[in-house]
Amino acid sequence: MDHTLKSVDTGLGALSHSVAAMGDLAVAQVRAAIDVFVRHDLADAAKVVRADDALDLQDAEIEKNAIRFIALHQPMADDLRRPIAAMKIAMQLERCGDLAKNIGKRVGRLGAAAPEDKAALIAELGHLAAERLAAVVNAYRAEDAQGAYNVWLKDTEIDERHDGVLREIVAGMVADPAAVEDSTHLLFIAKNLERIGDHATNVAELVYYQITGSDLTERPKL
C-alpha cells in the first residue's frame, strides 16, 4: 500500500511540475509578444511565432501523462481532480501560446510601429493580462485556492481595459482613414490580449476546483 501511495504522489507531483513549467513558458511567451509589439521588432516577432511549438508539445505530453496516470492508478476524488485539471489547464495555457503567436504574426503585418499612445494602451492591457496569467500559475504551483480566487474576481478589469483600448483605436481610425489597415491589426492584438485574460480566469476556476472541489460560479456584487 505504501508503495502504491508513493507512486500516486510521485505521478501527481510530476504532472503538477509539468503544468507549472508550461505555465511559466506561456507567461514568458505572452510577455515576449508584448515586447516585440512595443519595439516593432520583426525578427523577434518571428521567434515568438516559432516558439509556440514548444507549448504545443508540452500540452500533448501533459495530456498523455495524465491519461496514463488515470489508467494506471484509477484514482478517485481528490486524486482524480488533479490529472483532469492538469489536462484542462494545459489546454488553456496552449491557447494562450496560440494567442501570443497570433500577436507575433500581427506585428509582422504592421506597416510601421504603432503610434506611441496606442502602443502604450495596448501594452498596459498586455501587462495586466500577463500578470493575471502569472498569478494564477503561481497559485497552481502553491496550491493556493485564495490566490486563484483573487485572479478570478478581477476578470472584469481586463474586459474594461480592453473596451477602453477599443474605443481609442476606433476613434483613431475615424480620424485617420489611411491608418485603417494597421489599426485593424491593433484591434486584433488587443482582442488577443483580452482573450489571454479570459484564459487566465478559466485557469483560476480550474485551480480553485482542483484544490477545493467547489466551482466558482457567480462573482459577488460590489
C-alpha distance (Angstrom), angle and dihedral (degrees) to the residues before:
residue distance angle dihedral
M1 . . .
D2 3.81 . .
H3 3.80 89.4 .
T4 3.82 90.7 52.0
L5 3.80 93.3 48.3
K6 3.81 90.8 48.7
S7 3.80 90.2 50.5
V8 3.80 90.9 50.9
D9 3.81 92.2 48.8
T10 3.79 91.4 47.6
G11 3.80 92.4 49.7
L12 3.79 93.6 47.6
G13 3.79 91.6 45.9
A14 3.80 91.3 52.2
L15 3.80 91.1 50.2
S16 3.80 92.3 49.2
H17 3.80 91.3 48.7
S18 3.81 91.3 50.9
V19 3.81 93.2 49.3
A20 3.81 92.7 47.6
A21 3.82 90.7 49.2
M22 3.80 89.9 49.4
G23 3.79 88.9 49.8
D24 3.79 91.4 53.5
L25 3.79 90.0 51.1
A26 3.81 92.0 48.8
V27 3.81 90.5 51.9
A28 3.81 90.3 49.0
Q29 3.80 90.2 50.2
V30 3.80 92.6 51.2
R31 3.79 91.8 48.3
A32 3.80 90.9 47.7
A33 3.81 90.3 51.6
I34 3.80 91.0 52.7
D35 3.79 90.8 47.6
V36 3.82 95.3 51.5
F37 3.80 89.4 47.1
V38 3.80 93.1 53.6
R39 3.83 92.7 45.2
H40 3.82 93.5 38.1
D41 3.79 87.6 -135.9
L42 3.80 106.7 170.0
A43 3.81 95.5 -173.3
D44 3.80 93.3 52.8
A45 3.81 90.5 42.2
A46 3.81 87.7 59.7
K47 3.83 88.7 51.5
V48 3.81 89.9 53.7
V49 3.79 89.4 53.2
R50 3.81 93.0 50.0
A51 3.81 93.9 44.7
D52 3.81 91.4 65.8
D53 3.81 89.4 81.1
A54 3.81 90.3 72.8
L55 3.79 91.8 58.6
D56 3.80 91.4 48.1
L57 3.80 90.0 54.1
Q58 3.80 92.7 48.1
D59 3.80 91.5 49.7
A60 3.81 91.1 52.7
E61 3.81 92.3 46.5
I62 3.82 93.2 49.9
E63 3.79 91.6 49.2
K64 3.81 91.1 49.4
N65 3.80 93.1 48.6
A66 3.80 93.7 45.4
I67 3.79 92.1 51.7
R68 3.81 90.3 46.6
F69 3.82 90.3 50.6
I70 3.81 92.4 51.0
A71 3.80 92.4 47.2
L72 3.80 93.0 47.8
H73 3.80 100.7 42.9
Q74 3.82 104.0 23.3
P75 3.82 90.0 -147.1
M76 3.78 125.1 -161.7
A77 3.81 136.4 -155.1
D78 3.83 112.7 -14.8
D79 3.79 94.2 8.2
L80 3.81 90.8 52.9
R81 3.80 94.5 49.2
R82 3.78 92.4 58.6
P83 3.83 100.7 59.7
I84 3.80 91.0 40.6
A85 3.80 90.6 50.3
A86 3.81 89.7 46.5
M87 3.80 91.2 57.6
K88 3.79 93.7 45.5
I89 3.79 94.4 45.6
A90 3.81 91.3 48.3
M91 3.80 88.8 53.3
Q92 3.83 90.8 52.9
L93 3.81 90.8 48.3
E94 3.80 91.1 49.3
R95 3.79 89.0 54.7
C96 3.80 90.0 51.6
G97 3.79 86.8 55.3
D98 3.79 90.2 51.0
L99 3.79 90.0 52.7
A100 3.81 91.8 48.9
K101 3.81 87.9 50.7
N102 3.80 90.0 50.9
I103 3.79 89.9 52.8
G104 3.79 89.5 52.0
K105 3.79 89.9 52.3
R106 3.80 91.7 49.2
V107 3.80 91.0 51.6
G108 3.79 87.7 56.3
R109 3.79 90.6 54.1
L110 3.80 96.8 49.4
G111 3.77 111.9 107.9
A112 3.79 90.6 -144.1
A113 3.78 141.4 -8.7
A114 3.80 113.0 -64.7
P115 3.82 116.7 -98.4
E116 3.80 109.3 -87.6
D117 3.80 95.2 -112.8
K118 3.82 93.5 50.9
A119 3.79 92.4 42.2
A120 3.80 91.1 52.6
L121 3.80 92.8 50.7
I122 3.80 92.9 48.3
A123 3.81 91.7 45.3
E124 3.82 90.6 52.6
L125 3.80 89.7 51.9
G126 3.79 89.7 48.1
H127 3.78 94.7 49.1
L128 3.80 89.8 50.2
A129 3.81 91.5 51.4
A130 3.82 91.6 46.6
E131 3.80 90.9 49.6
R132 3.80 91.1 51.9
L133 3.78 91.4 49.3
A134 3.81 92.4 47.6
A135 3.80 91.1 48.2
V136 3.78 93.7 52.8
V137 3.82 92.1 46.3
N138 3.80 87.8 53.7
A139 3.81 90.1 48.0
Y140 3.80 89.4 53.1
R141 3.80 92.3 48.5
A142 3.82 92.2 49.0
E143 3.83 94.4 39.4
D144 3.80 86.0 -124.2
A145 3.81 109.4 165.2
Q146 3.81 92.6 -179.7
G147 3.80 91.0 52.5
A148 3.80 90.4 52.5
Y149 3.80 90.1 47.1
N150 3.80 91.0 52.2
V151 3.81 91.2 54.3
W152 3.79 90.7 47.8
L153 3.82 91.8 51.5
K154 3.81 92.2 55.5
D155 3.80 97.2 54.4
T156 3.81 94.0 109.7
E157 3.82 92.2 58.6
I158 3.79 91.3 69.9
D159 3.80 91.7 45.0
E160 3.80 90.8 52.4
R161 3.80 92.6 46.5
H162 3.80 90.1 49.7
D163 3.80 91.1 51.5
G164 3.81 89.5 54.1
V165 3.80 92.3 49.5
L166 3.78 90.3 48.2
R167 3.80 91.9 54.0
E168 3.81 92.0 50.4
I169 3.80 93.8 49.7
V170 3.80 93.3 47.4
A171 3.80 90.7 48.3
G172 3.81 88.5 53.2
M173 3.79 90.9 51.0
V174 3.80 90.4 53.4
A175 3.79 92.3 48.0
D176 3.81 94.6 46.5
P177 3.82 114.1 26.8
A178 3.82 90.0 -179.0
A179 3.80 88.5 67.9
V180 3.81 94.5 56.3
E181 3.81 96.1 106.4
D182 3.80 95.8 51.7
S183 3.80 90.8 39.6
T184 3.79 89.4 55.8
H185 3.80 88.9 56.8
L186 3.80 88.8 50.0
L187 3.81 89.9 53.3
F188 3.80 90.4 54.2
I189 3.80 92.7 46.6
A190 3.80 91.0 52.1
K191 3.80 90.7 47.3
N192 3.80 91.1 51.3
L193 3.79 89.8 53.6
E194 3.79 91.7 48.8
R195 3.81 89.1 51.9
I196 3.81 90.5 51.3
G197 3.79 86.0 57.6
D198 3.81 88.9 52.0
H199 3.80 90.8 52.5
A200 3.81 90.3 49.7
T201 3.80 87.4 54.9
N202 3.79 90.8 49.4
V203 3.80 90.1 51.7
A204 3.80 89.4 49.7
E205 3.80 89.6 55.8
L206 3.81 91.1 49.5
V207 3.80 93.5 47.4
Y208 3.79 91.7 49.2
Y209 3.79 91.7 49.0
Q210 3.80 93.0 47.1
I211 3.79 91.5 53.6
T212 3.80 101.3 37.8
G213 3.79 106.1 21.6
S214 3.82 87.8 -129.0
D215 3.80 129.7 112.1
L216 3.79 125.8 -125.9
T217 3.77 105.0 -133.6
E218 3.80 115.0 151.0
R219 3.78 129.6 28.4
P220 3.82 117.2 -134.8
K221 3.80 114.4 -104.7
L222 3.79 113.9 -112.4
